[in-house]
Amino acid sequence: MDVKDKLEDSLEHIGAYVQTRTDLLLLNLSDKVAKSAATAAVVYVAWSLSGFVLLFLSLALAWWLGQSLDNMAAGFLIVAGIFVVITVVTYVVAKKVLRPTITNKIVKSWNNNDRQDRDNTGHQR
């Protein structure tokens, strides 16, 4: 086997290696996207159900306050005012605290999954 044959053989192995790494990266990416989509679906369902619970509890509170005050409109306006205050506070807190916290948790989750994948396969990057 001469140098030319060895070089061609090495180039074939390099090409196969590059293709395998590309396939692995695509599989890892698709795994992360699938896990993220599944998590998003679960969170969406949970928030939707929580929204319905909150809606009915709010209606009950507004109705109770209206009857207690003998003024149904006042009961509903008080509950609406409570929601305005909660919305403003949530917006202010979300901008400063929640957004960075959630972003950091997502990045850590993805990095932990990478680390676990490497530990499970015994390969290092």
ROVEXDO-269400 format. One record per residue: x, y, z of N, C-alpha, C in turn; residue in three letters. Coordinates in Angstrom, 2 decimals. Layout:
nu/nv/nw/cau/cav/caw/cu/cv/cw/res
X/Y/Z/X/Y/Z/X/Y/Z/ALA
...
This chain:
nu/nv/nw/cau/cav/caw/cu/cv/cw/res
0.85/-1.17/0.00/0.00/0.00/0.00/0.90/1.23/0.00/MET
0.71/2.05/-0.97/1.57/3.23/-1.07/0.92/4.43/-0.38/ASP
1.61/5.53/-0.39/1.19/6.74/0.31/-0.14/7.25/-0.25/VAL
-0.31/7.18/-1.55/-1.54/7.66/-2.18/-2.74/6.87/-1.67/LYS
-2.62/5.57/-1.57/-3.72/4.74/-1.07/-4.02/5.05/0.39/ASP
-2.96/5.24/1.19/-3.15/5.56/2.60/-3.83/6.92/2.76/LYS
-3.45/7.87/1.91/-4.06/9.19/1.96/-5.54/9.12/1.59/LEU
-5.86/8.38/0.54/-7.26/8.22/0.13/-8.06/7.53/1.23/GLU
-7.46/6.51/1.84/-8.13/5.80/2.92/-8.37/6.73/4.11/ASP
-7.37/7.54/4.44/-7.50/8.49/5.55/-8.58/9.53/5.24/SER
-8.63/10.02/4.01/-9.65/10.99/3.63/-11.05/10.39/3.72/LEU
-11.19/9.12/3.36/-12.49/8.45/3.48/-12.90/8.36/4.95/GLU
-11.93/8.02/5.81/-12.24/7.93/7.24/-12.59/9.30/7.81/HIS
-11.89/10.33/7.39/-12.19/11.69/7.85/-13.59/12.09/7.39/ILE
-13.91/11.80/6.14/-15.25/12.11/5.62/-16.33/11.37/6.40/GLY
-16.08/10.10/6.70/-17.05/9.32/7.48/-17.19/9.89/8.89/ALA
-16.06/10.29/9.48/-16.09/10.87/10.82/-16.89/12.17/10.83/TYR
-16.64/13.04/9.86/-17.37/14.31/9.77/-18.87/14.04/9.60/VAL
-19.21/13.08/8.77/-20.62/12.75/8.55/-21.25/12.21/9.84/GLN
-20.53/11.37/10.56/-21.03/10.82/11.81/-21.23/11.91/12.86/THR
-20.27/12.83/12.95/-20.40/13.94/13.90/-21.59/14.83/13.54/ARG
-21.77/15.08/12.26/-22.91/15.88/11.80/-24.22/15.19/12.16/THR
-24.29/13.89/11.92/-25.49/13.12/12.27/-25.74/13.16/13.77/ASP
-24.68/13.04/14.56/-24.82/13.08/16.02/-25.32/14.45/16.48/LEU
-24.78/15.51/15.92/-25.23/16.85/16.29/-26.70/17.05/15.93/LEU
-27.11/16.56/14.77/-28.52/16.68/14.37/-29.42/15.87/15.29/LEU
-28.97/14.68/15.68/-29.77/13.87/16.61/-29.88/14.55/17.97/LEU
-28.78/15.10/18.46/-28.82/15.82/19.74/-29.75/17.02/19.67/ASN
-29.67/17.76/18.56/-30.53/18.92/18.39/-32.00/18.51/18.32/LEU
-32.29/17.47/17.56/-33.68/17.03/17.46/-34.19/16.51/18.80/SER
-33.32/15.87/19.59/-33.70/15.41/20.92/-34.05/16.60/21.82/ASP
-33.22/17.64/21.77/-33.48/18.83/22.58/-34.76/19.54/22.15/LYS
-34.98/19.62/20.86/-36.19/20.27/20.36/-37.42/19.47/20.79/VAL
-37.34/18.15/20.69/-38.47/17.30/21.08/-38.76/17.44/22.57/ALA
-37.70/17.42/23.40/-37.91/17.58/24.84/-38.47/18.95/25.16/LYS
-37.98/19.98/24.48/-38.49/21.34/24.71/-39.95/21.46/24.29/SER
-40.30/20.86/23.17/-41.69/20.90/22.70/-42.61/20.16/23.67/ALA
-42.15/19.01/24.16/-42.96/18.26/25.11/-43.15/19.04/26.40/ALA
-42.10/19.66/26.87/-42.20/20.48/28.08/-43.13/21.66/27.85/THR
-43.01/22.29/26.69/-43.88/23.43/26.37/-45.34/23.00/26.33/ALA
-45.61/21.83/25.78/-46.99/21.35/25.72/-47.55/21.10/27.12/ALA
-46.76/20.49/27.98/-47.21/20.23/29.34/-47.45/21.54/30.08/VAL
-46.53/22.48/29.93/-46.68/23.78/30.59/-47.92/24.50/30.06/VAL
-48.15/24.42/28.74/-49.32/25.07/28.15/-50.61/24.50/28.74/TYR
-50.70/23.19/28.83/-51.90/22.55/29.37/-52.08/22.94/30.84/VAL
-50.99/22.90/31.60/-51.08/23.24/33.02/-51.52/24.70/33.21/ALA
-50.93/25.61/32.43/-51.31/27.03/32.54/-52.75/27.25/32.08/TRP
-53.18/26.53/31.06/-54.57/26.67/30.60/-55.54/26.24/31.68/SER
-55.28/25.09/32.28/-56.15/24.62/33.35/-56.11/25.56/34.55/LEU
-54.93/26.05/34.86/-54.80/27.01/35.96/-55.57/28.29/35.65/SER
-55.55/28.69/34.39/-56.30/29.87/33.98/-57.79/29.71/34.20/GLY
-58.31/28.53/33.88/-59.74/28.29/34.11/-60.06/28.30/35.61/PHE
-59.20/27.70/36.41/-59.41/27.71/37.86/-59.41/29.15/38.36/VAL
-58.43/29.93/37.92/-58.35/31.33/38.33/-59.58/32.12/37.88/LEU
-60.04/31.85/36.66/-61.23/32.53/36.16/-62.44/32.28/37.05/LEU
-62.68/31.02/37.37/-63.86/30.70/38.17/-63.72/31.18/39.62/PHE
-62.51/31.11/40.16/-62.30/31.65/41.50/-62.50/33.16/41.53/LEU
-62.06/33.83/40.47/-62.25/35.28/40.38/-63.72/35.64/40.27/SER
-64.43/34.90/39.46/-65.87/35.14/39.34/-66.57/34.92/40.67/LEU
-66.17/33.87/41.38/-66.78/33.60/42.68/-66.47/34.72/43.68/ALA
-65.22/35.18/43.68/-64.84/36.27/44.58/-65.60/37.55/44.24/LEU
-65.69/37.86/42.96/-66.40/39.07/42.54/-67.88/38.98/42.92/ALA
-68.45/37.83/42.72/-69.87/37.63/43.06/-70.07/37.78/44.57/TRP
-69.19/37.15/45.35/-69.29/37.22/46.81/-69.12/38.66/47.30/TRP
-68.09/39.36/46.76/-67.89/40.75/47.14/-69.10/41.61/46.76/LEU
-69.65/41.37/45.58/-70.82/42.12/45.13/-72.01/41.94/46.04/GLY
-72.21/40.68/46.46/-73.33/40.43/47.37/-73.06/41.01/48.75/GLN
-71.81/40.94/49.19/-71.46/41.48/50.51/-71.62/43.00/50.55/SER
-71.32/43.66/49.45/-71.42/45.12/49.37/-72.78/45.58/48.86/LEU
-73.65/44.65/48.53/-74.95/44.94/47.91/-74.78/45.76/46.64/ASP
-73.66/45.53/45.94/-73.39/46.23/44.69/-72.52/45.30/43.83/ASN
-73.16/44.61/42.90/-72.43/43.63/42.08/-71.33/44.29/41.26/MET
-71.58/45.45/40.74/-70.58/46.14/39.92/-69.33/46.44/40.75/ALA
-69.52/46.85/41.99/-68.37/47.15/42.86/-67.54/45.88/43.11/ALA
-68.20/44.76/43.30/-67.49/43.50/43.51/-66.62/43.15/42.31/GLY
-67.17/43.28/41.12/-66.40/42.96/39.92/-65.29/43.99/39.67/PHE
-65.55/45.26/39.97/-64.51/46.28/39.82/-63.36/46.08/40.80/LEU
-63.67/45.66/42.01/-62.61/45.39/42.99/-61.72/44.25/42.51/ILE
-62.34/43.18/42.01/-61.56/42.05/41.50/-60.74/42.48/40.29/VAL
-61.32/43.29/39.42/-60.57/43.79/38.26/-59.39/44.63/38.72/ALA
-59.58/45.46/39.74/-58.49/46.27/40.27/-57.38/45.40/40.85/GLY
-57.75/44.33/41.52/-56.76/43.39/42.05/-55.92/42.83/40.90/ILE
-56.59/42.47/39.80/-55.86/41.92/38.65/-54.97/42.96/37.98/PHE
-55.39/44.20/37.97/-54.54/45.26/37.41/-53.27/45.39/38.24/VAL
-53.40/45.39/39.55/-52.23/45.49/40.43/-51.31/44.29/40.23/VAL
-51.89/43.08/40.19/-51.09/41.87/39.99/-50.37/41.92/38.65/ILE
-51.05/42.39/37.61/-50.45/42.48/36.28/-49.27/43.44/36.26/THR
-49.43/44.61/36.87/-48.35/45.60/36.89/-47.15/45.05/37.67/VAL
-47.40/44.47/38.82/-46.31/43.92/39.64/-45.61/42.79/38.88/VAL
-46.37/41.91/38.26/-45.79/40.80/37.50/-44.95/41.31/36.34/THR
-45.42/42.32/35.65/-44.66/42.87/34.52/-43.33/43.44/34.99/TYR
-43.36/44.20/36.09/-42.13/44.80/36.60/-41.15/43.71/37.07/VAL
-41.66/42.73/37.81/-40.81/41.66/38.32/-40.31/40.79/37.17/VAL
-41.17/40.51/36.21/-40.78/39.63/35.10/-39.65/40.24/34.31/ALA
-39.70/41.52/34.10/-38.67/42.17/33.30/-37.31/42.11/34.00/LYS
-37.30/42.27/35.32/-36.04/42.34/36.05/-35.56/40.99/36.59/LYS
-36.48/40.13/36.99/-36.10/38.92/37.70/-36.44/37.65/36.93/VAL
-37.68/37.53/36.51/-38.13/36.26/35.92/-37.46/35.94/34.60/LEU
-37.35/36.90/33.71/-36.76/36.62/32.39/-35.34/36.10/32.50/ARG
-34.44/36.77/33.23/-33.08/36.21/33.37/-33.07/34.86/34.08/PRO
-33.92/34.68/35.09/-33.96/33.42/35.82/-34.39/32.28/34.91/THR
-35.44/32.50/34.14/-35.93/31.46/33.23/-34.89/31.16/32.16/ILE
-34.28/32.19/31.61/-33.24/31.99/30.59/-32.09/31.16/31.15/THR
-31.64/31.49/32.36/-30.55/30.74/32.97/-30.93/29.29/33.23/ASN
-32.17/29.04/33.66/-32.60/27.66/33.90/-32.63/26.86/32.61/LYS
-33.07/27.47/31.52/-33.11/26.77/30.24/-31.70/26.43/29.79/ILE
-30.78/27.39/29.88/-29.40/27.15/29.47/-28.77/26.06/30.33/VAL
-28.99/26.11/31.65/-28.45/25.09/32.55/-29.04/23.72/32.22/LYS
-30.33/23.68/31.93/-30.96/22.42/31.59/-30.34/21.81/30.34/SER
-30.14/22.62/29.32/-29.54/22.12/28.08/-28.10/21.67/28.33/TRP
-27.35/22.43/29.13/-25.97/22.05/29.43/-25.91/20.79/30.27/ASN
-26.82/20.63/31.23/-26.86/19.41/32.04/-27.20/18.20/31.18/ASN
-28.11/18.37/30.22/-28.45/17.27/29.32/-27.23/16.88/28.49/ASN
-26.46/17.87/28.03/-25.24/17.57/27.27/-24.27/16.79/28.14/ASP
-24.10/17.23/29.37/-23.16/16.58/30.28/-23.60/15.15/30.56/ARG
-24.91/14.94/30.79/-25.42/13.59/31.04/-25.26/12.70/29.82/GLN
-25.51/13.26/28.63/-25.34/12.49/27.40/-23.89/12.03/27.26/ASP
-22.95/12.93/27.55/-21.54/12.57/27.44/-21.17/11.53/28.48/ARG
-21.71/11.66/29.70/-21.42/10.68/30.75/-21.98/9.31/30.41/ASP
-23.18/9.31/29.81/-23.81/8.03/29.46/-23.11/7.32/28.32/ASN
-22.57/8.08/27.38/-21.92/7.45/26.23/-20.45/7.22/26.46/THR
-19.88/7.90/27.43/-18.46/7.75/27.70/-17.59/8.55/26.75/GLY
-18.19/9.38/25.91/-17.44/10.19/24.96/-17.32/11.61/25.46/HIS
-16.26/12.23/25.12/-16.07/13.63/25.43/-15.91/14.40/24.16/GLN
-16.30/15.65/24.19/-16.20/16.50/22.99/-14.88/17.17/22.93/ARG
